[in-house]
């Protein structure tokens, strides 16, 4: 394959309209977040859910239809857009081949950053952690107690797509889009239990900004996931969105 793709290559690429993750393993914790924290972190026109909260997960995808598997973590906050409930993706560390970062970030708007990620299961105990720049900024421990047939659906993920200005002045080259993306999950195995979360301060990954955070329910999930194509919902005010954009990068403004 060369710099300029042939029509045959383009046709094959666009036939992969759905991203499939077979046998995904995940440790997750449903969390309660203070209302004022949710309100501060969720960008308009999204609004916090009536009951503020969210989800932290650490996952391993052993098999995908886009190539070798990888590990990933994420932080979601419950929100609404108009009358639809869903979640806002605040952070998504990933340990993978570099191409996975660009696929999720450039196409969908997921705030992906390369990281070290660990997930392990020892009997009824499941542990996971995420580390960047030498800081282990999130650790999860779940003690499994009961099987469960399913979990409440999270609804769609709401994401933003924007391109910073090339002249290095505040703003964006072109519109800022609010987007919607849905992932279908076919559960193969699910257990729940009590969970502990440890969040450590990190300038590059400020998950500890959620403190005080309360773990409501921990779970261990094995599933087949299908990531469906997303769609643009609306344009948003670029000036209002600008302070929220920099979750996409390791922010640096000089010494």
Secondary structure, 3 states (H helix, E strand, C coil): CCCCCCHHHHHHHHHCCCEEEEEEEEEEEEEECCHHHHHHHCCCCCEECCCCEEEEEEEEEEEECCEEEEEEEEEEEEEEECCEEEEEEEEEEEECCHHHHHHHHHHHCCCEEECEEEEEEECCEEEEEEEECCEEEEEEEEEEEEECCCCCCCCEEEEEECCECCCCCCCECCCEEEEEECEEEEEEEEEEEEEEEEECCCCCCCHHHHCCCEEEEEEEEEEEEEECCCEEEEEECHHHHHHHHHHHCCCCCCC
